[in-house]
Amino acid sequence: MTNTVWSFSSLKTFQQCPRKYYHTKVLKDVKEPDTTATLYGKEMHTAAEEYIKNGTPIPPKFEYVKKSLDALNAIEGEKHCEVKLGLTKNLESCEFDAPNVWWHGIADLVVINQEKQIAHSIDYKTSKSARYADVGQLDLVACGLFAKFPTIQRVKSALLFVVSKEFVKAEHHREMVLKYMEKPSRDVIRIEKAKETGVWNPSTSALCRFCSVDTCEHYGG
């Protein structure tokens, strides 16, 4: 059986519907199309990266996020944009696409303060509110940062909802890494079991009407 490489988003797909995961992540015979919302999000992420990294002026359509980015830019420490992180199954740091990578993810903005042994990790969200925020993504990124930067003992994390200007915050500590990985690891085991058995049962929900897997019996339901 091939190594299961996973990310926060792929795990969410499996939790939502194993059948969808099978077609989009294993067989890869179904590709999720870009939507207006996802294209807008990618454009905003690029604008934020260029502003923090190079001081490139923010396009007028994203001017509303400038104040939040200025506050982040004022945090003391080295700024790193679009940081690619990878972990082996032993939770050791590796490249994002290394042959032995187990988990991988990308941090939108990381600020490293070596003197205080603190990292700040921020992920930008372009959805309209923080109502359904999931800090599980922050847990995983923090684990990746602890492995990549061995001197960092604490990660101050946040989801920044740029439209509603909401911060969903979390704080992570190096000694809690195994705890952060407990629940996602159980879901990865479920994926590996499905690979062994070939059983990818669909889960029905209101999201079926938006699904791209048109061969499923619940498609459009």
PAFITOR-295168 format. One record per residue (C-alpha): residue number from 1; y, z negated, x negated; chain. Coordinates in steps of 0.25 Angstrom, whole numbers. Layout:
  nr    yy    zz    xx kette
 NUM     Y     Z     X     A
...
//
This chain:
  nr    yy    zz    xx kette
   1     0     0     0     A
   2    14     4    -5     A
   3    24    -7    -9     A
   4    32   -11     4     A
   5    47    -9     0     A
   6    56   -15    10     A
   7    71   -18    13     A
   8    78   -26    24     A
   9    80   -14    32     A
  10    65    -9    31     A
  11    60   -23    35     A
  12    69   -23    47     A
  13    64   -10    51     A
  14    49   -15    50     A
  15    54   -28    58     A
  16    60   -19    69     A
  17    48    -9    70     A
  18    36    -7    60     A
  19    34     7    66     A
  20    48    11    62     A
  21    46     5    48     A
  22    33    13    46     A
  23    40    26    49     A
  24    53    23    42     A
  25    48    15    30     A
  26    34    19    28     A
  27    31    33    33     A
  28    46    36    32     A
  29    44    47    42     A
  30    56    42    50     A
  31    70    41    44     A
  32    80    33    51     A
  33    92    42    53     A
  34   106    37    49     A
  35   115    33    61     A
  36   130    33    62     A
  37   129    18    59     A
  38   121    19    47     A
  39   129    30    41     A
  40   142    21    44     A
  41   135     9    37     A
  42   132    18    25     A
  43   146    23    24     A
  44   152     9    25     A
  45   142     3    14     A
  46   147    15     5     A
  47   161    12     7     A
  48   159    -3     5     A
  49   152    -1    -8     A
  50   162     9   -14     A
  51   173    -1   -10     A
  52   167   -13   -17     A
  53   161    -5   -29     A
  54   172     5   -32     A
  55   184     1   -24     A
  56   183    14   -16     A
  57   192    13    -4     A
  58   185    10     9     A
  59   185    22    19     A
  60   195    19    31     A
  61   183    18    41     A
  62   178     6    33     A
  63   191     0    30     A
  64   187   -12    40     A
  65   177   -17    29     A
  66   187   -18    18     A
  67   191   -32    20     A
  68   176   -37    20     A
  69   173   -29     7     A
  70   186   -34     0     A
  71   180   -48     3     A
  72   167   -45    -3     A
  73   174   -38   -15     A
  74   181   -51   -18     A
  75   168   -59   -20     A
  76   167   -63   -34     A
  77   156   -56   -42     A
  78   150   -43   -46     A
  79   150   -33   -34     A
  80   137   -24   -32     A
  81   136   -14   -21     A
  82   124    -8   -15     A
  83   114   -17   -23     A
  84   100   -12   -23     A
  85    90   -23   -23     A
  86    75   -23   -25     A
  87    64   -34   -25     A
  88    50   -33   -29     A
  89    39   -41   -21     A
  90    41   -52   -31     A
  91    56   -53   -27     A
  92    60   -48   -41     A
  93    72   -38   -42     A
  94    69   -23   -44     A
  95    76   -10   -41     A
  96    78    -6   -27     A
  97    68     5   -28     A
  98    59    -1   -39     A
  99    44     3   -38     A
 100    41   -12   -35     A
 101    52   -15   -25     A
 102    48   -23   -13     A
 103    62   -26    -6     A
 104    75   -18    -8     A
 105    88   -19    -2     A
 106   103   -15    -5     A
 107   114   -25    -5     A
 108   128   -19    -1     A
 109   136   -28   -10     A
 110   132   -39   -20     A
 111   142   -48   -27     A
 112   136   -55   -39     A
 113   142   -68   -44     A
 114   134   -71   -57     A
 115   142   -84   -60     A
 116   140   -90   -47     A
 117   126   -84   -45     A
 118   130   -79   -32     A
 119   128   -65   -26     A
 120   135   -60   -13     A
 121   127   -50    -5     A
 122   134   -42     6     A
 123   128   -31    15     A
 124   137   -23    24     A
 125   133   -20    39     A
 126   140   -10    48     A
 127   134   -15    61     A
 128   145   -20    71     A
 129   141   -35    70     A
 130   133   -45    63     A
 131   125   -49    76     A
 132   111   -44    71     A
 133   114   -47    56     A
 134   101   -50    48     A
 135   103   -58    35     A
 136    89   -54    31     A
 137    94   -43    23     A
 138   103   -52    15     A
 139    91   -61    12     A
 140    84   -49     5     A
 141    96   -44    -3     A
 142    98   -58    -8     A
 143    84   -59   -13     A
 144    86   -45   -20     A
 145    99   -51   -26     A
 146    93   -63   -31     A
 147    82   -55   -38     A
 148    92   -45   -44     A
 149   102   -56   -49     A
 150    94   -67   -54     A
 151   106   -76   -57     A
 152   111   -76   -42     A
 153   107   -88   -35     A
 154   114   -86   -21     A
 155   117   -74   -13     A
 156   128   -74    -2     A
 157   125   -63     7     A
 158   131   -57    19     A
 159   130   -45    29     A
 160   144   -40    31     A
 161   146   -33    44     A
 162   158   -24    41     A
 163   161   -20    55     A
 164   161   -34    61     A
 165   166   -41    48     A
 166   155   -51    49     A
 167   147   -57    37     A
 168   133   -62    39     A
 169   131   -71    27     A
 170   119   -77    21     A
 171   117   -85     8     A
 172   104   -83    -1     A
 173    98   -92   -12     A
 174    89   -87   -23     A
 175    79   -98   -20     A
 176    77   -93    -6     A
 177    73   -79   -10     A
 178    58   -81    -6     A
 179    63   -86     8     A
 180    72   -74    10     A
 181    60   -65     8     A
 182    50   -72    17     A
 183    52   -65    30     A
 184    54   -51    25     A
 185    42   -53    16     A
 186    34   -55    29     A
 187    39   -43    35     A
 188    36   -35    23     A
 189    21   -40    24     A
 190    21   -35    38     A
 191    25   -21    33     A
 192    14   -21    22     A
 193     4   -25    33     A
 194     8   -14    42     A
 195     7    -4    30     A
 196    -7    -9    28     A
 197   -12    -8    43     A
 198    -3     4    46     A
 199     1    -3    59     A
 200    16    -1    62     A
 201    18    -6    76     A
 202    31    -2    82     A
 203    41   -13    88     A
 204    48    -9   100     A
 205    63   -13   102     A
 206    76    -7   107     A
 207    77    -1    94     A
 208    66     9    97     A
 209    76    18   104     A
 210    83    20    90     A
 211    71    21    82     A
 212    68    34    73     A
 213    53    33    74     A
 214    51    43    85     A
 215    36    43    84     A
 216    35    29    89     A
 217    30    26   103     A
 218    42    17   105     A
 219    52    27   100     A
 220    65    28   108     A
 221    60    16   117     A
//
